[in-house]
């Protein structure tokens, strides 16, 4: 496959027109941990004498943090770190088959990379373009040095279906704010009619590494972690090989692919999940989203009445690109303040309630079971994500979406900067979706999919013997029933941290007042405005909630 000039960033100093022929290239892996459909790797191998495939272990991301609320580093839980290391080991194995290997170094990525460019006499630097703010800043630093040193840079857009910058340009300089508009602007990918390269026929060998301390892909133990397995084996195994195997398995049932509708999938399915579960492989680029797209399109050709975006399987890839584009085109996308598309809302600051939600101690079995699955698996169904995010923010606890975002960022194997922030903005009714009165009930929503509570019994075994009629509301069970079920509420399993009926009404009232303020101020809400609103709604809550609770108890 040959990419057009609009799909990559390429810098080549005019004073060195022929310098890259037969010289050294460095392939810098970050995401895009694959051989198939990797235009940066393909270009690095072209006309090069040596290719240096490099991954840098960043201590900031990988170093164990004993103060964190779950095993892992300061930024990532152990599930995601393990997945990344498995993906690197698989990449190394696949490079070995092509006569190459993965070079692993430790340190601050920008400093390490610049040292390698000098040490290895690199004339061509190749890496996949990344829209995340962290990599935007890092890449600017590296590109500045490379250009000053006469090094050619090739940075193709291959992590997404479309180039976010192109979409924003076509939309008059602003990202489209809904998926339908995005899909209309994007159209079909220009590369769809091309044959994506699957595997390079050959990769030139690694040259002399000089004084650089190259290591093998480390294990979690070598990084300083206690690799204690949970009572269940890991749900995901990292790597391109596993990604392609799962893709093949997921697309084997062509009718299922063609008739897939995301809203109709089951958030309580855990023995055989109701979606592809390919998101971690897309996040790390073990699976090319473009290759996945082509596979789906080929299957859809065989079915006249296949489903369509946004609910189809193809539509899920459009949602992914949509959030990447909005995140790329919106300053401060990952926070409320300074984010022009985010409603300013006076969220509560309650660390005890946040910890109860995070640690599966809310007393609502549907919510707690989801949070246990998240911690164990590093993955939950999208409707499960909706349930717990709504509960934390606008539905019940009225806690800042940024707090929930941080927990998901840590625990999800598929945590993706643009998608994670975009979904929390959406589910908290801070952006994209504004029908704050529509709430996912922590009691009735799960019953629609799992009336017997099998999901709850699996992830909360303390409730496994609770009768079905009480499984979603165990606090309503008579003490004799709790005793027989060997689960006393308030002792063996927590009492509800709030009254859902009362809390949801309070949340709706607070959201209404916040929306009115945002409308009145035309979205420009000062810190003082926000604090005044926070004080007012808190005073109203203190005056109203005790009376409501008292009425309920009479």
C-alpha positions as CSV (number, residue, x, y, z in Angstrom):
1,X,0.0,0.0,0.0
2,X,1.2,3.5,-0.8
3,X,-0.1,6.4,1.3
4,X,-1.0,9.7,-0.2
5,X,0.9,12.9,0.9
6,X,-2.1,13.8,3.1
7,X,-1.8,10.9,5.4
8,X,1.7,11.4,6.8
9,X,4.1,14.0,8.0
10,X,7.4,13.8,6.2
11,X,10.3,16.2,6.6
12,X,13.5,15.8,4.5
13,X,16.0,18.7,4.5
14,X,16.4,19.9,0.9
15,X,20.2,20.0,1.4
16,X,20.3,16.2,1.8
17,X,18.3,14.9,-1.2
18,X,19.9,11.5,-1.4
19,X,21.1,11.0,2.1
20,X,18.8,8.2,3.1
21,X,19.5,5.7,0.3
22,X,21.5,2.7,1.7
23,X,21.8,4.3,5.2
24,X,20.5,3.6,8.7
25,X,16.9,4.0,9.7
26,X,15.3,4.0,13.2
27,X,11.8,2.6,13.6
28,X,10.4,4.1,16.9
29,X,7.6,1.9,18.3
30,X,5.1,3.5,20.7
31,X,1.7,2.2,19.7
32,X,1.4,0.4,16.4
33,X,2.9,-2.7,18.0
34,X,2.5,-4.8,14.9
35,X,4.1,-5.9,11.6
36,X,0.9,-5.9,9.4
37,X,-0.2,-2.6,8.0
38,X,2.6,-0.6,9.4
39,X,3.6,2.0,6.8
40,X,6.3,3.5,9.1
41,X,8.1,0.1,9.4
42,X,7.6,-0.5,5.7
43,X,9.2,2.9,4.9
44,X,12.0,2.4,7.4
45,X,13.0,-0.9,5.6
46,X,13.0,0.7,2.2
47,X,16.5,1.2,0.8
48,X,18.1,1.0,4.2
49,X,21.3,-0.8,5.1
50,X,20.3,-1.2,8.7
51,X,17.0,-0.8,10.6
52,X,16.9,-0.3,14.3
53,X,13.4,-1.2,15.7
54,X,13.3,0.6,19.1
55,X,10.9,0.7,22.1
56,X,11.8,2.8,25.2
57,X,10.6,1.6,28.6
58,X,9.6,4.9,30.3
59,X,10.0,4.7,34.1
60,X,7.3,7.3,34.5
61,X,4.9,4.9,33.0
62,X,6.3,1.6,34.2
63,X,7.9,2.2,37.6
64,X,5.9,0.5,40.4
65,X,3.9,2.9,42.7
66,X,3.3,1.4,46.1
67,X,1.0,4.3,47.0
68,X,-1.5,3.7,44.2
69,X,-4.9,2.1,45.0
70,X,-4.2,-0.9,42.8
71,X,-1.1,-2.8,41.7
72,X,0.7,-0.9,39.0
73,X,2.6,2.3,38.3
74,X,1.6,5.9,38.8
75,X,-0.2,5.9,35.5
76,X,-1.2,2.4,34.7
77,X,-2.6,-0.7,36.4
78,X,-0.8,-4.0,36.3
79,X,-3.2,-5.5,33.8
80,X,-2.3,-2.9,31.2
81,X,1.4,-3.1,31.9
82,X,1.4,-6.9,31.6
83,X,-0.5,-6.6,28.3
84,X,2.0,-4.1,26.9
85,X,5.0,-6.3,27.9
86,X,3.3,-9.3,26.2
87,X,2.7,-7.2,23.1
88,X,6.4,-6.2,23.0
89,X,7.5,-9.8,23.4
90,X,5.2,-10.8,20.6
91,X,6.5,-8.0,18.4
92,X,10.1,-9.1,19.1
93,X,9.2,-12.7,18.1
94,X,7.6,-11.5,14.9
95,X,10.6,-9.3,14.1
96,X,12.9,-12.3,14.7
97,X,11.1,-14.2,12.0
98,X,12.0,-11.4,9.6
99,X,15.7,-11.4,10.6
100,X,15.4,-8.5,13.0
101,X,14.7,-7.9,16.7
102,X,13.2,-5.4,19.1
103,X,15.8,-3.1,20.8
104,X,14.6,-2.2,24.3
105,X,16.1,0.7,26.2
106,X,15.1,2.3,29.5
107,X,14.8,6.0,30.3
108,X,13.0,9.2,29.3
109,X,11.9,8.5,25.7
110,X,13.0,11.9,24.2
111,X,16.5,11.8,25.7
112,X,17.0,8.1,24.8
113,X,15.9,8.6,21.2
114,X,18.1,11.6,20.6
115,X,21.1,9.6,22.1
116,X,20.3,6.7,19.7
117,X,20.0,9.0,16.7
118,X,23.6,10.2,17.4
119,X,25.0,6.8,18.4
120,X,23.7,4.9,15.5
121,X,24.2,7.5,12.8
122,X,20.6,7.5,11.9
123,X,19.6,9.2,8.6
124,X,15.9,8.3,8.6
125,X,13.5,8.4,11.6
126,X,10.1,6.6,11.3
127,X,7.3,6.5,13.7
128,X,3.5,6.3,13.7
129,X,1.8,9.7,14.1
130,X,0.1,10.1,17.5
131,X,-2.5,12.7,18.4
132,X,-2.2,12.3,22.2
133,X,-0.9,15.5,23.9
134,X,1.9,13.6,25.6
135,X,3.2,12.4,22.2
136,X,2.6,15.6,20.5
137,X,5.0,17.4,22.9
138,X,7.5,14.5,22.8
139,X,7.4,14.3,19.0
140,X,8.0,18.1,18.7
141,X,11.1,17.8,20.8
142,X,12.5,14.8,18.8
143,X,11.6,16.3,15.4
144,X,13.3,19.6,16.3
145,X,16.6,17.7,16.9
146,X,16.2,15.5,13.9
147,X,15.6,18.3,11.5
148,X,18.5,20.3,12.9
149,X,20.7,17.2,12.3
150,X,19.6,16.6,8.7
151,X,17.6,13.4,9.6
152,X,14.6,12.6,7.4
153,X,11.3,12.1,9.4
154,X,8.5,9.9,8.2
155,X,5.4,9.9,10.5
156,X,2.3,8.3,8.9
157,X,-1.2,8.4,10.2
158,X,-2.1,4.7,10.6
159,X,-3.5,4.4,14.1
160,X,-6.9,5.7,12.9
161,X,-9.0,5.4,9.8
162,X,-8.7,9.0,8.9
163,X,-6.3,11.9,9.6
164,X,-8.0,14.0,12.3
165,X,-6.4,17.1,10.9
166,X,-8.0,16.5,7.5
167,X,-11.4,16.1,9.1
168,X,-11.0,19.3,11.0
169,X,-9.9,21.1,7.9
170,X,-12.9,19.8,5.9
171,X,-15.2,21.0,8.7
172,X,-14.0,24.6,8.5
173,X,-11.3,24.3,11.2
174,X,-13.4,22.8,13.9
175,X,-14.0,19.2,14.8
176,X,-17.5,17.8,14.1
177,X,-19.4,17.4,17.4
178,X,-21.4,14.3,16.6
179,X,-20.6,11.0,15.0
180,X,-23.2,11.4,12.2
181,X,-21.6,14.7,11.1
182,X,-18.2,13.1,11.4
183,X,-19.1,10.1,9.2
184,X,-20.6,12.4,6.5
185,X,-17.5,14.6,6.4
186,X,-15.1,11.6,6.5
187,X,-16.8,9.4,3.8
188,X,-15.0,6.3,2.9
189,X,-11.3,6.1,3.6
190,X,-9.2,6.8,0.5
191,X,-7.1,3.7,1.1
192,X,-10.1,1.3,1.1
193,X,-9.6,0.2,-2.5
194,X,-5.9,-0.4,-1.9
195,X,-4.3,-3.6,-0.7
196,X,-3.0,-3.0,2.8
197,X,0.5,-4.5,3.3
198,X,0.3,-7.5,5.6
199,X,3.9,-8.3,6.4
200,X,7.1,-6.9,4.9
201,X,9.0,-9.5,2.9
202,X,12.3,-8.5,4.6
203,X,13.6,-6.1,7.2
204,X,17.3,-5.1,7.0
205,X,19.3,-6.3,10.0
206,X,20.1,-4.3,13.1
207,X,23.5,-2.5,12.8
208,X,26.1,-1.8,15.5
209,X,24.3,-0.6,18.7
210,X,27.5,1.0,20.1
211,X,27.4,1.8,23.8
212,X,23.6,1.8,24.2
213,X,22.6,-0.7,26.9
214,X,20.1,-2.9,25.0
215,X,17.9,-5.2,27.0
216,X,15.3,-7.9,26.3
217,X,11.7,-7.2,26.8
218,X,11.4,-7.3,30.6
219,X,8.8,-9.3,32.6
220,X,6.6,-7.7,35.2
221,X,8.8,-9.2,37.9
222,X,11.9,-7.7,36.4
223,X,10.2,-4.3,36.5
224,X,9.6,-4.8,40.3
225,X,6.1,-6.1,40.4
226,X,4.7,-9.0,42.3
227,X,3.1,-11.0,39.5
228,X,0.5,-12.6,41.6
229,X,-2.3,-14.0,39.5
230,X,-5.9,-13.4,40.3
231,X,-8.3,-16.3,41.0
232,X,-9.2,-16.1,37.3
233,X,-6.5,-16.2,34.6
234,X,-6.0,-12.9,32.6
235,X,-8.7,-12.3,30.1
236,X,-6.4,-10.7,27.6
237,X,-3.1,-11.9,26.2
238,X,-1.1,-9.0,24.5
239,X,0.3,-9.1,21.1
240,X,-0.3,-8.9,17.3
241,X,-0.5,-12.7,17.0
242,X,-3.3,-12.9,19.6
243,X,-5.0,-9.9,18.0
244,X,-5.1,-11.5,14.6
245,X,-6.3,-14.8,16.1
246,X,-9.1,-13.0,17.9
247,X,-10.0,-11.1,14.8
248,X,-10.3,-14.3,12.9
249,X,-12.4,-15.9,15.6
250,X,-14.7,-12.8,15.9
251,X,-15.3,-12.6,12.1
252,X,-15.9,-16.3,11.6
253,X,-19.6,-15.9,12.1
254,X,-20.2,-13.6,9.2
255,X,-23.9,-13.1,9.9
256,X,-23.1,-12.0,13.4
257,X,-20.7,-9.4,12.0
258,X,-23.1,-8.1,9.4
259,X,-26.1,-7.8,11.8
260,X,-24.1,-6.5,14.8
261,X,-25.9,-3.8,16.8
262,X,-23.9,-2.4,19.7
263,X,-26.9,-1.2,21.7
264,X,-28.4,-4.7,21.7
265,X,-25.4,-6.4,23.2
266,X,-25.5,-7.6,26.8
267,X,-23.4,-5.9,29.5
268,X,-23.9,-8.8,31.9
269,X,-22.5,-11.5,29.6
270,X,-19.2,-12.7,31.1
271,X,-18.9,-16.4,30.1
272,X,-19.1,-15.4,26.5
273,X,-19.0,-11.6,26.1
274,X,-21.3,-10.2,23.5
275,X,-18.8,-8.0,21.7
276,X,-15.5,-8.6,19.9
277,X,-13.3,-7.5,22.9
278,X,-10.7,-6.3,20.4
279,X,-10.4,-2.8,22.0
280,X,-7.2,-3.4,23.9
281,X,-5.5,-4.6,20.6
282,X,-6.7,-1.5,18.8
283,X,-5.5,0.7,21.7
284,X,-2.0,-0.6,21.5
285,X,-2.1,-1.0,17.7
286,X,-1.5,-4.7,17.9
287,X,-4.4,-4.8,15.4
288,X,-4.7,-2.2,12.6
289,X,-8.0,-0.5,12.7
290,X,-7.7,-0.1,8.9
291,X,-7.2,-3.8,8.4
292,X,-10.2,-4.5,10.8
293,X,-12.3,-2.0,8.7
294,X,-11.4,-3.8,5.5
295,X,-12.3,-7.2,6.9
296,X,-15.7,-5.9,8.0
297,X,-16.4,-4.3,4.6
298,X,-15.6,-7.6,2.8
299,X,-18.1,-9.4,5.0
300,X,-20.8,-6.7,4.5
301,X,-20.6,-7.2,0.7
302,X,-22.1,-10.7,1.2
303,X,-25.1,-9.3,3.1
304,X,-27.7,-7.0,1.5
305,X,-29.3,-6.0,4.8
306,X,-26.3,-5.5,7.0
307,X,-26.5,-3.0,9.8
308,X,-25.0,0.5,9.4
309,X,-23.1,3.1,11.5
310,X,-23.4,4.2,14.2
311,X,-24.7,0.9,15.7
312,X,-22.8,-1.5,13.4
313,X,-19.4,-3.0,14.0
314,X,-18.1,-0.6,11.4
315,X,-19.8,2.2,13.3
316,X,-17.7,1.4,16.4
317,X,-14.5,2.3,14.4
318,X,-16.2,5.5,13.4
319,X,-16.9,6.3,17.0
320,X,-13.3,5.7,17.8
321,X,-12.1,8.1,15.1
322,X,-14.7,10.6,16.1
323,X,-13.3,10.9,19.6
324,X,-9.8,11.0,18.3
325,X,-10.7,13.9,16.1
326,X,-12.5,15.9,18.8
327,X,-9.8,15.3,21.3
328,X,-7.1,16.4,18.8
329,X,-9.0,19.6,17.9
330,X,-10.1,20.6,21.4
331,X,-7.7,22.3,23.8
332,X,-7.9,21.0,27.4
333,X,-10.2,18.2,26.2
334,X,-9.2,16.2,29.3
335,X,-10.5,18.6,31.9
336,X,-13.6,20.7,32.7
337,X,-11.9,24.1,33.2
338,X,-10.6,25.7,30.0
339,X,-12.5,23.2,27.8
340,X,-14.8,25.2,25.5
341,X,-17.1,22.2,24.7
342,X,-17.5,21.2,28.4
343,X,-20.4,22.4,30.6
344,X,-19.2,23.9,33.8
345,X,-20.8,22.0,36.7
346,X,-20.2,22.3,40.5
347,X,-19.4,18.7,41.1
348,X,-19.0,17.4,44.7
349,X,-15.6,16.7,46.2
350,X,-16.2,13.6,48.4
351,X,-13.2,11.2,48.6
352,X,-15.1,8.7,50.7
353,X,-17.9,8.2,48.2
354,X,-15.3,8.2,45.4
355,X,-13.4,5.4,47.2
356,X,-16.6,3.4,47.8
357,X,-17.4,3.6,44.1
358,X,-13.8,2.7,43.0
359,X,-13.5,-0.2,45.5
360,X,-16.9,-1.7,44.9
361,X,-18.4,-0.7,48.2
362,X,-21.4,1.3,47.2
363,X,-24.0,-1.3,48.4
364,X,-25.6,-1.5,45.0
365,X,-24.7,-5.0,43.6
366,X,-25.0,-4.0,39.9
367,X,-22.5,-1.2,40.3
368,X,-20.1,-3.1,42.6
369,X,-20.0,-6.1,40.4
370,X,-19.1,-4.0,37.4
371,X,-16.3,-2.3,39.4
372,X,-15.0,-5.8,40.5
373,X,-14.9,-7.0,36.9
374,X,-13.1,-3.8,35.9
375,X,-10.4,-4.4,38.5
376,X,-10.0,-8.1,37.7
377,X,-10.4,-8.1,33.9
378,X,-9.2,-4.6,33.0
379,X,-12.3,-4.4,30.8
380,X,-16.1,-4.0,31.0
381,X,-18.8,-3.8,28.4
382,X,-19.7,-0.3,27.2
383,X,-23.1,-0.3,28.8
384,X,-21.5,-1.3,32.1
385,X,-19.2,1.7,31.7
386,X,-22.3,3.8,31.1
387,X,-23.9,2.5,34.3
388,X,-21.0,3.2,36.7
389,X,-20.1,6.5,35.1
390,X,-23.6,7.8,35.3
391,X,-23.8,6.6,38.9
392,X,-20.7,8.4,39.9
393,X,-21.5,11.7,38.2
394,X,-25.0,13.0,37.3
395,X,-27.0,10.0,38.4
396,X,-26.3,9.6,42.1
397,X,-23.0,10.7,43.7
398,X,-22.5,13.9,41.7
399,X,-18.7,13.5,41.8
400,X,-16.5,15.1,39.1
401,X,-16.1,13.1,35.9
402,X,-12.4,13.7,36.0
403,X,-12.1,11.6,39.1
404,X,-13.9,8.7,37.4
405,X,-11.8,9.2,34.3
406,X,-8.7,8.8,36.3
407,X,-9.9,5.4,37.8
408,X,-10.8,4.1,34.3
409,X,-7.4,5.4,33.0
410,X,-5.6,3.3,35.5
411,X,-7.7,0.1,35.4
412,X,-8.7,-0.3,31.8
413,X,-6.4,-2.3,29.6
414,X,-8.0,-0.5,26.6
415,X,-7.7,2.9,28.2
416,X,-7.3,5.4,25.4
417,X,-6.8,9.2,26.1
418,X,-9.3,10.5,23.5
419,X,-11.9,7.8,24.0
420,X,-11.8,7.7,27.8
421,X,-12.1,11.4,28.1
422,X,-14.7,11.6,25.4
423,X,-16.9,9.0,27.0
424,X,-16.7,10.6,30.5
425,X,-17.6,14.0,29.0
426,X,-20.6,12.3,27.3
427,X,-21.8,10.2,30.2
428,X,-21.6,13.0,32.7
429,X,-23.7,15.2,30.3
430,X,-20.8,17.6,30.2
431,X,-20.5,17.5,26.4
432,X,-22.0,15.7,23.4
433,X,-25.1,14.4,25.3
434,X,-27.3,16.7,27.3
435,X,-30.4,14.7,28.4
436,X,-29.3,14.6,32.0
437,X,-32.8,13.4,33.2
438,X,-32.2,10.1,31.5
439,X,-30.4,8.0,34.2
440,X,-29.2,4.5,34.3
441,X,-30.8,3.0,37.4
442,X,-28.3,1.1,39.6
443,X,-31.2,-1.3,40.4
444,X,-33.4,-1.8,37.4
445,X,-31.0,-1.4,34.4
446,X,-29.1,-4.7,35.1
447,X,-32.3,-6.6,35.6
448,X,-33.2,-6.1,31.9
449,X,-30.3,-8.2,30.9
450,X,-29.7,-10.5,33.9
451,X,-32.9,-11.0,35.9
452,X,-31.5,-13.8,38.0
453,X,-28.3,-11.9,38.9
454,X,-25.8,-14.4,37.5
455,X,-23.3,-11.6,36.8
456,X,-23.6,-10.3,40.3
457,X,-23.2,-13.7,41.9
458,X,-20.0,-14.3,39.8
459,X,-18.2,-11.1,40.6
460,X,-19.7,-10.6,44.1
461,X,-19.6,-14.2,45.5
462,X,-20.7,-12.9,49.0
463,X,-24.2,-12.5,47.4
464,X,-24.2,-15.9,45.6
465,X,-26.9,-17.3,47.8
466,X,-29.1,-14.3,48.0
467,X,-32.6,-15.1,46.6
468,X,-33.2,-13.7,43.1
469,X,-36.0,-11.3,44.3
470,X,-33.4,-9.5,46.5
471,X,-30.2,-9.8,44.4
472,X,-30.3,-6.2,43.1
473,X,-31.6,-4.8,46.4
474,X,-30.2,-7.0,49.2
475,X,-30.8,-4.4,51.8
476,X,-34.6,-5.0,51.4
477,X,-34.3,-8.7,52.3
478,X,-35.6,-9.6,55.8
479,X,-32.9,-10.5,58.3
480,X,-33.9,-14.1,58.2
481,X,-33.3,-14.2,54.5
482,X,-29.9,-12.5,54.9
483,X,-28.9,-15.0,57.6
484,X,-29.9,-17.9,55.4
485,X,-27.9,-16.4,52.5
486,X,-24.9,-16.0,54.8
487,X,-24.8,-12.3,53.9
488,X,-25.8,-9.7,56.5
489,X,-26.1,-6.3,54.9
490,X,-24.0,-3.8,56.8
491,X,-21.6,-6.5,57.9
492,X,-20.8,-8.9,55.1
493,X,-21.8,-6.5,52.3
494,X,-22.2,-2.8,52.6
495,X,-25.5,-0.9,53.0
496,X,-26.2,1.5,50.1
497,X,-24.1,4.7,50.4
498,X,-27.1,6.8,49.3
499,X,-30.8,6.5,48.6
500,X,-31.0,6.3,44.8
501,X,-34.4,7.8,44.6
502,X,-33.4,10.8,46.6
503,X,-29.9,11.2,45.2
504,X,-31.0,11.1,41.6
505,X,-33.6,13.8,42.1
506,X,-31.0,16.0,43.7
507,X,-28.6,15.4,40.8
508,X,-31.2,16.4,38.3
509,X,-31.9,19.6,40.2
510,X,-28.2,20.4,40.4
511,X,-27.7,19.7,36.7
512,X,-30.7,21.9,35.8
513,X,-29.2,24.8,37.8
514,X,-25.8,24.3,36.2
515,X,-27.2,24.2,32.7
516,X,-29.1,27.4,33.4
517,X,-25.9,29.1,34.5
518,X,-24.0,27.9,31.5
519,X,-26.8,29.2,29.2
520,X,-27.0,32.5,31.0
521,X,-23.2,33.0,30.8
522,X,-23.0,31.7,27.2
523,X,-20.7,29.0,28.4
524,X,-18.2,31.4,29.9
525,X,-18.4,30.5,33.6
526,X,-15.8,32.0,36.0
527,X,-14.4,30.3,39.0
528,X,-16.4,32.7,41.2
529,X,-19.6,31.9,39.3
530,X,-19.0,28.2,39.7
531,X,-18.2,28.5,43.5
532,X,-21.3,30.6,44.1
533,X,-23.4,28.0,42.3
534,X,-21.8,25.2,44.3
535,X,-22.5,26.9,47.6
536,X,-26.2,27.5,46.6
537,X,-26.9,24.0,45.5
538,X,-25.2,22.5,48.6
539,X,-27.3,24.8,50.9
540,X,-30.4,23.7,49.1
541,X,-29.4,20.0,49.4
542,X,-28.8,20.3,53.1
543,X,-32.2,21.9,53.6
544,X,-34.0,19.4,51.4
545,X,-32.5,16.0,51.7
546,X,-33.0,15.4,55.5
547,X,-36.7,16.3,55.0
548,X,-37.1,13.9,52.1
549,X,-35.4,11.1,54.0
550,X,-37.5,11.7,57.0
551,X,-40.7,11.5,54.9
552,X,-39.5,8.3,53.4
553,X,-38.8,6.7,56.8
554,X,-42.2,7.6,58.3
